[in-house]
Amino acid sequence: MSRCSPVTSGAARPGAYRRIVAIVAGGAALLLAAAGVPATARTAGPAGVEILETGVLAAPRPVPGSDDRTHLVYEVVLRNVSADPVHLDRVEVQEPDRTEPVAVYDSRAIERVLLDPEARTFSRTLAPGKSGSLLLDVTVAAGARVPARLSHRFEVSGAAERTVRGAATEVDRREPLRLSPPLRGDGFAVYGCCRPPFVHRLALMEFDGHTFAAQRYAIDFVQTDGGVGSYTGDQDRNENYFIFGEGVRAVADGKVLAMRDGVRANTPQKLPPRTGPGDLTGNFVIQDLGGGAYALYAHMQAGSVRVKPGDRLTRGQALGLVGNSGNSTEAHLHFHVVDSPGLPLGVAGDSVPYTFDHFRIQNRIAGLDSEPEAPVRVAAPPAPDRTGRYPLTGDVIEFR
């Protein structure tokens, strides 16, 4: 995950937002490629010809978002096992014993969410032998009943025009973690989950034969000036970025498992020269939150990390300062929670959903999913305070 802001103090730079998207890049991750899909079920076409393998990477776990909807965020992994291209024309997310689908993706929507993990591009067509991942975000109104199980109905053409079913999954009904904010202040723009433009969900990784979406709920925090700018003056100076030097705080009680300090800062808006797995997180802290959850705070300033392995942290304790180290192109804090510490990087585990105790939506940045990007500030919702919610991409928030 490096952070390349969609906007600057002046005009937006078309294409910059999508160009740099994940803390793990290059040789650090083996993207699904030819590895098959998890929990597979095969679907056959006419005359018993097999068409697709289908599976779900991890059971969705409900998380309440800042839009006052409950989000089920998960990946349906598909592999074309036929000899011909397969085109996905329609996907229905279904609940057993319910007539109407929970959600529907038409061909246009599929074009935006079916990821080719090798090319990191989107298309609704799977070539023979190729895999793809549907990056789904199914929502229900806040307070509404959340399905206990989901299944999927695929209308396909190409190898055969037919309807196939698969990728059944339980819904993990555990509550998300409730955390304190990792920052204090206002103007923090959120680049995280859950819909296009995808910031971190492209980073599907394989380690030791297991596939993870460690950054499903990861957030990059940058700080704005009340509009859409993240710095003032010369963009090549880290100290000109509003968030540079902001204090990073522990989101909960828990022990430090790993940390690193001493990695030099990058020159902003330039791709860092380091590409090895050990370089990606820069200066970081990994914290055990208990209950099988582990927090990663990444890209901090050299010389600022105040904790060491074995230290027992208290909620709100100072950890260090926001910087621009590791695989980063702009000062920001990368934060995520996973179900395995994944030492030394903190990315070899599946993403765990979380909410923050309280934040206020100051405004939103719209236009991030247009082509080219056209970011613009829009007003906050009429009731801007949020308690026990996950902030969504485009929110500009205040942490008290």
Disulfide bonds with the S-S distance in Angstrom:
Cys193-Cys194 2.27
